[in-house]
Amino acid sequence: MRAVLQRVSQASVRVEGRTVGEIGPGLLVLLGVEAGDAEGDAAALADKTAGLRIFEDDAGKMNLSVRDTGGALLIVSQFTLLADCRQGRRPGFSNAAPPELANALYENFVGRLRSLGLKVETGVFQAEMEVSLVNQGPVTLLLDSRKVF
């Protein structure tokens, strides 16, 4: 699984002109599921996301996690994170998991974060979405379950 984490002061996602997910301070997570990913990848990535110390403490140092700050998460599925752009000019998506598996692991990731007591909003799987955010810092991190865990 691949995730782009963005520390935000606010973020929202709209589908067909309607806001379906919205948060204040916290993390916007763009999540892509790769062929061959399993529940262990979702759990490990969710735990890492919840525990990453990327929010500032009173001394201005990145020492707090989204869990520590009481922040929320907006999780948006994004299969294009698995794009292969090595050849030609059109990305290939053969590394992305099939939709049934991707949706199950996306839901597993979301469920794991909720089970940790975090407030989680989501986009709509496979929908055309408009994502808005105010990146705070800016702080943007890339996580890959096959490289970090």
PyMOL commands that set and color helices and strands:
alter all, ss='L'
color gray80, all
select helices_A, chain A and resi 39-51+66-69+79-82+99-115+145-148
alter helices_A, ss='H'
color red, helices_A
select strands_A, chain A and resi 2-15+18-23+26-32+55-56+62-64+72-77+119-122+130-144
alter strands_A, ss='S'
color yellow, strands_A
deselect
rebuild
show_as cartoon
